[in-house]
Amino acid sequence: MSSNTTTYNRIYEIVRQIPKGFVATYGQVAELSNLAGKARLVGYALYRVDMQTSDIPWQHVVNAKGEISLSPLRFGSAYLQRSLLESEGISFNDAGKIDLRKYLWQPHKSQIFD
């Protein structure tokens, strides 16, 4: 198994723990995955997730501003992400931001494994 696969698997295990109705930031997932400062790596890992068949709730990860990160490489999945989050009861303000004070996942350290 390559180190990249192992790193991505750590990221996926953290993302699987985010409960419905909550979000985490890329930086938060990186830190919880023992990859502090590597938020972009979390984005790369989630980009590789098969949205149709995977059990990884990729939609629960947003940027530090509480926004869905936009990229031309996402091929419209930003709209899907917003729809999935709204179906879980997460609301967006008029500027398209999620209130992180309300919806940010705050795991207890005992819930996160090494």
LUMDRENVO-649854 format. One record per residue (C-alpha): residue in three letters; x, y, z; residue number from 1. Coordinates in Angstrom, 3 decimals, m for minus. Each point is the difference from the previous one (the first is absolute). Last residue first. Layout:
N
[site 'ALA',[X,Y,Z],NUM];
...
! end
This chain:
114
[site 'ASP',[m5.021,7.484,15.894],114];
[site 'PHE',[m3.660,m0.193,0.899],113];
[site 'ILE',[m2.350,2.897,0.404],112];
[site 'GLN',[m2.984,m0.423,2.293],111];
[site 'SER',[2.095,0.400,3.168],110];
[site 'LYS',[1.067,3.463,m1.198],109];
[site 'HIS',[m3.639,1.058,0.088],108];
[site 'PRO',[m1.160,1.046,m3.422],107];
[site 'GLN',[m1.199,3.553,m0.657],106];
[site 'TRP',[m1.771,m0.055,m3.362],105];
[site 'LEU',[m0.666,3.502,m1.281],104];
[site 'TYR',[m3.721,0.619,m0.593],103];
[site 'LYS',[m0.993,2.855,2.332],102];
[site 'ARG',[3.173,2.030,0.446],101];
[site 'LEU',[0.911,m1.014,m3.549],100];
[site 'ASP',[m2.956,1.945,m1.398],99];
[site 'ILE',[0.014,m1.300,m3.579],98];
[site 'LYS',[0.715,2.510,m2.745],97];
[site 'GLY',[m1.713,0.545,m3.341],96];
[site 'ALA',[m0.092,3.802,0.243],95];
[site 'ASP',[m3.754,m0.075,0.667],94];
[site 'ASN',[0.569,m2.316,2.969],93];
[site 'PHE',[0.218,m3.763,m0.303],92];
[site 'SER',[m1.958,m2.512,2.040],91];
[site 'ILE',[0.916,m3.497,1.103],90];
[site 'GLY',[m3.099,m2.133,0.479],89];
[site 'GLU',[1.349,m3.280,m1.382],88];
[site 'SER',[m1.707,0.627,m3.364],87];
[site 'GLU',[1.778,3.371,m0.020],86];
[site 'LEU',[3.341,m1.791,0.203],85];
[site 'LEU',[m0.864,m2.291,m2.907],84];
[site 'SER',[m1.217,2.914,m2.133],83];
[site 'ARG',[3.115,2.036,0.736],82];
[site 'GLN',[2.258,m2.908,m0.945],81];
[site 'LEU',[m1.963,m0.682,m3.184],80];
[site 'TYR',[0.374,3.628,m1.058],79];
[site 'ALA',[3.732,m0.148,0.736],78];
[site 'SER',[0.135,m3.201,m2.058],77];
[site 'GLY',[m0.398,2.073,m3.161],76];
[site 'PHE',[3.030,m1.372,m1.839],75];
[site 'ARG',[2.326,0.168,3.030],74];
[site 'LEU',[3.038,0.856,m2.128],73];
[site 'PRO',[m1.342,3.516,m0.648],72];
[site 'SER',[0.518,0.615,3.702],71];
[site 'LEU',[m2.198,1.348,2.756],70];
[site 'SER',[0.519,m0.701,3.668],69];
[site 'ILE',[m3.290,m0.184,1.855],68];
[site 'GLU',[0.082,2.759,2.553],67];
[site 'GLY',[0.324,0.063,3.760],66];
[site 'LYS',[2.920,2.431,m0.179],65];
[site 'ALA',[2.450,m2.758,0.975],64];
[site 'ASN',[m0.981,m2.063,m3.033],63];
[site 'VAL',[m2.585,m2.762,m0.016],62];
[site 'VAL',[m0.025,m3.726,0.795],61];
[site 'HIS',[m3.329,m1.731,0.652],60];
[site 'GLN',[m0.613,m0.677,m3.709],59];
[site 'TRP',[2.725,m2.645,m0.010],58];
[site 'PRO',[m2.221,m2.352,2.019],57];
[site 'ILE',[2.217,m3.042,m0.699],56];
[site 'ASP',[m2.157,m3.068,m0.623],55];
[site 'SER',[1.026,0.040,m3.661],54];
[site 'THR',[m2.134,m1.084,m2.939],53];
[site 'GLN',[m1.299,3.085,m1.805],52];
[site 'MET',[2.383,2.651,1.319],51];
[site 'ASP',[3.067,m2.040,m0.961],50];
[site 'VAL',[2.589,1.630,2.255],49];
[site 'ARG',[3.133,1.287,m1.773],48];
[site 'TYR',[m0.865,3.665,0.577],47];
[site 'LEU',[m0.227,m0.822,3.706],46];
[site 'ALA',[3.683,m0.941,0.114],45];
[site 'TYR',[1.074,3.117,m1.905],44];
[site 'GLY',[m2.046,2.206,2.310],43];
[site 'VAL',[1.525,m1.653,3.059],42];
[site 'LEU',[3.438,0.658,m1.521],41];
[site 'ARG',[m0.952,3.675,m0.282],40];
[site 'ALA',[m0.616,0.114,3.739],39];
[site 'LYS',[3.599,m1.047,0.644],38];
[site 'GLY',[0.956,2.303,2.873],37];
[site 'ALA',[m0.509,m2.675,2.627],36];
[site 'LEU',[0.104,m3.507,m1.466],35];
[site 'ASN',[m0.678,m2.041,3.133],34];
[site 'SER',[m3.382,m1.041,m1.458],33];
[site 'LEU',[m1.796,2.220,2.533],32];
[site 'GLU',[2.114,2.907,m1.237],31];
[site 'ALA',[m0.782,m0.703,m3.649],30];
[site 'VAL',[m3.704,m0.384,0.745],29];
[site 'GLN',[0.015,3.356,1.803],28];
[site 'GLY',[1.858,1.646,m2.863],27];
[site 'TYR',[m2.489,m1.275,m2.574],26];
[site 'THR',[m2.806,1.322,2.172],25];
[site 'ALA',[m2.572,m2.164,1.718],24];
[site 'VAL',[m3.745,m0.111,m0.524],23];
[site 'PHE',[m3.022,m1.053,2.013],22];
[site 'GLY',[m3.582,m1.118,m0.683],21];
[site 'LYS',[1.002,m3.614,m0.504],20];
[site 'PRO',[2.890,m0.984,2.229],19];
[site 'ILE',[3.664,0.409,m0.949],18];
[site 'GLN',[1.630,m3.351,0.831],17];
[site 'ARG',[0.349,m1.149,m3.625],16];
[site 'VAL',[2.111,3.128,m0.639],15];
[site 'ILE',[2.559,m1.188,2.561],14];
[site 'GLU',[0.265,m3.458,m1.552],13];
[site 'TYR',[0.287,1.538,m3.469],12];
[site 'ILE',[2.950,2.172,1.059],11];
[site 'ARG',[1.812,m2.993,1.471],10];
[site 'ASN',[m0.713,m1.951,m3.207],9];
[site 'TYR',[1.449,2.853,m2.067],8];
[site 'THR',[3.234,m0.146,1.980],7];
[site 'THR',[0.258,m3.773,m0.397],6];
[site 'THR',[m0.659,0.246,m3.728],5];
[site 'ASN',[2.610,2.764,m0.357],4];
[site 'SER',[2.516,m2.061,1.995],3];
[site 'SER',[m0.408,m2.755,m2.561],2];
[site 'MET',[m1.447,m3.361,0.949],1];
! end
